[in-house]
Amino acid sequence: MTTVSSAPHLSVVELGGIARAMRAEGVPLGGDLRATLIARGRSNLTFSLTDGMRTWVLRMPPRTGRTPSAHDVAREYRVTSALAGTEVPVPPTVLLHEDESLLGGPFVLTEFVEGVTIQTRLELDLAEAPGPALTRTLVGSLAALHRVDYVAAGLGAFGRPDGYAARQLRRWSGQWEIVGSAEHERAAQTLLARLHAQVPEQRSTSIVHGDFRIDNTILDLTKPDDPRVAAIVDWELSTIGDPVADVAMMCAYRNDAFDLIVGEASAWTSPRLASVPDILGQYEAAGGTSLENWTFHLALAYFKVAVIAAGIDHRVRAEGAVRDGHGTAGLSVLPYLELGIRTIEERP
């Protein structure tokens, strides 16, 4: 496997097609579009677009190694459009282009949101905002999402309201069959067997983000002692489901093994931020749902992160090259599977 430095890009022809799609949607342009890859995220590609006067953000699936349903930008567009006007901060949507002939996949365009994205431990250390205040505003935003009346927001058909845990288990088991490696199969099947034996009854239902953590937000740090979430981004895994599962995913990412997925010391694993027990207390204090069946949801979250890591490793192998730290993602698969096994076995 070789290491390459070339990054995905949008050609002049592709930019011309995007400009035509924008004009057809009634978006005026002051000149030719220019694109810059935003070096954030490990799944969909994200570009900033500018005509020299205004700036937008374009998201699209990776061009190779895609797994079914794992890069659904149409879901992002639908949920963020529905959340406009609620207390949940989201980027204003511009257009959804589902004709794959232009870029090789669908893409979504949103307005550019001013703010700071914190992904690495170094970026967090350089931020003036104190860790406890950052954690509180992040957790508060997730609790606000879970309070939204999804039917009133027009998302009544966005997903089935019941049986979320069982569906997630089936979906992610199916993803594992696509991206999992033989060397981790025994641990994966051990965890899956325990999860299948302990699927709980769902007690609450809400919109779930599915991938919530600090680097999937844009932060307003103009008042360091009072940080705010300017926008929650990366909604490709969102649906209607059990909000406890959303909190569990957020906490699963707090483990140090997540650093292997991003290929560096990540902000979300930093000890400057609140511990998992403190996060749970902050969530309930912010008006979040009661955290029923917590150990099951946390164990399932560990499995889901293991599958995400395996999926990244799968794409690296498909591309035959290592980019942006992706080469270490596969090393986190077994630690996350083992975390899930320990968690589910400790269930009272």
Secondary structure by P-SEA (a helix, b strand, c coil): cccccccccccaaaaaaaaaaaaaaccccccbbbbbbccccccbbbbbbbcccbbbbbbbccccccccccccaaaaaaaaaaacccccccccccccccccccccbbbbbbcccbbbbbccaaaaaaccccaaaaaaaaaaaaaaaaacccccccccccccccaaaaaaaaaaaaaaaacccccaaaaaaaaaaaaaacccccccccccccccccccbbbbccccccccccccccccccccccaaaaaaaaaaaccccccccccccccccccccccaaaaaaaaaaaccccccaaaaaaaaaaaaaaaaaaaaaaaaaaaccccccccccccaaaaaaaaaaaaaaacc
